[in-house]
Structure formats: C-alpha cells, structure tokens
Amino acid sequence: MEDLPYSQASENNREPILAVLREAFAACTAVLEIGAGTGQHATAFATALPWLRWQPTEHPDALAFLEPRCHAFPAPNLEAPLALDVCERPWPVPVPDGVFTANTLHIMPWEATEALFEALAAAAPGTVLAIYGPFNYSGRYTSDSNAQFDQWLAARSPHSAIRDFEAVDALAAGAGFALAADHAMPANNRLLRWTRS
Ligand SMILES: C[S@@+](CC[C@H](N)C(=O)[O-])C[C@H]1O[C@@H](n2cnc3c(N)ncnc32)[C@H](O)[C@@H]1O
C-alpha cells in the first residue's frame, strides 16, 4: 500500500470534513464526489457513511491517480471511480442527492467552476452540495498563509486562484442553490453547504 498516491492535506482535513458531512448528508442516499484526487476522502467517507453510495470521479487526465486506492480499499457502498471533467457535456453520471468536492475550485479554471454549477442546475430539489477549500471574503484573504498559497497557485498556473466566496455563492444561487451553512475549518479553510431549492 506504500506506493498509493497520497496527499498529506487530505489526511489532515479528513476527520474535520467528515464531522460536517456526517450531518450534511444524513438524509441523502448517494454522493457524487468531483475531483476526488488520491481517493483518500472517498475510501474513508464511504466506510464512515455506510448509508450513502459514494461515487468518486476525477478529470480523465487524473483518473489513474484515483483508481489504485479505491481498488485497494473496496467498500460495499464505494462505486468504481469514473472519469468526469466538469466541463464536458452531458455529464456521464447522474447527479444524485448529494455532491461533494474538496480543494478543486482554486485548482480548476474559473470557467470550469462556472461549468460545474451550470451542470448542477439540473439537480433535483433538496440536493445537498458541499464544497471544501480556501475562500476569500469581500475580496480579502482570511490569513497570511492563504495569501502565500495564492501566490504559489499563480506561479504554478495562471488559471488557478483562491476564489471569492461571494462569486461562488452567486453561481450557486444562479443554479438554484441556497446557502445553508458556511463552516470554518482548520487551516483557514471553509466547508460551504448549499441546498437545491
Ligand atoms: C488539489 S486536487 C484535490 C483532490 C482531492 N479532492 C483532495 O481534496 O485531496 C484538485 C483536483 O481537481 C481536479 N480537477 C481539476 N480540473 C477538473 C475538472 N475540469 N473536472 C474535474 N476535476 C478537475 C484535479 O484533477 C485534481 O485532482
């Protein structure tokens, strides 16, 4: 197992995220995870939230990164990983009553975030959307470490950046999602939760 793709950040944020998702997805039946990375969240959350069917997905270019851990840690409610680029149309998977994505909005281009919400507009009323990551508020960083992280992102790709909460919430509102909660998380991250009206 030692050579499985691994993210220390995912290891660190797993339990705080799980504590919120346990309540957020309590009444859901299935979760679509977008940009599932190494699969550390998917494998842990499927086991910890056994009433949910957990569908991990990744951009086609990174699917090979996700698959090994999902195969190494199977669970009865963990679906086989699927390729999903949020920009493709139509999405190759249905949108269930729960959607989760972590640390993706600051990586993908803003146009991809727009495409994500455009696709989620088709979700059924009551669908719960949970997005974890760093966000700016009123155009300001919430910490020096986030400001440094944003500089690092910009040097890595001109398309990546910490997003403004207000801009993301406006996209969500446009897709029919009402903000239900904004949870402060460790390391200056947030877990934003919306419900499809
Ligand atoms: C920083 S990683 C986060 C991975 C994982 N969710 C975690 O928290 O450890 C960002 C992920 O976003 C994915 N991603 C980027 N653009 C995407 C797109 N257009 N559609 C789906 N996933 C995308 C990348 O492949 C990458 O795995």
The ligand as an ORCA input file, in Angstrom:
! r2SCAN-3c Opt
* xyz 0 1
  C      -5.846     19.739     -5.223
  S      -6.618     18.379     -6.017
  C      -7.805     17.902     -4.779
  C      -8.000     16.420     -4.741
  C      -8.883     15.903     -3.602
  N     -10.255     16.325     -3.760
  C      -8.358     16.302     -2.253
  O      -9.020     17.086     -1.556
  O      -7.263     15.843     -1.903
  C      -7.629     19.156     -7.290
  C      -8.324     18.151     -8.179
  O      -9.210     18.820     -9.083
  C      -9.257     18.040    -10.259
  N      -9.793     18.808    -11.389
  C      -9.204     19.867    -11.993
  N      -9.945     20.277    -13.034
  C     -11.037     19.454    -13.094
  C     -12.150     19.365    -13.970
  N     -12.297     20.196    -15.007
  N     -13.074     18.396    -13.731
  C     -12.923     17.562    -12.689
  N     -11.873     17.592    -11.826
  C     -10.937     18.530    -12.029
  C      -7.799     17.643    -10.456
  O      -7.674     16.542    -11.332
  C      -7.348     17.355     -9.036
  O      -7.437     16.005     -8.685
*
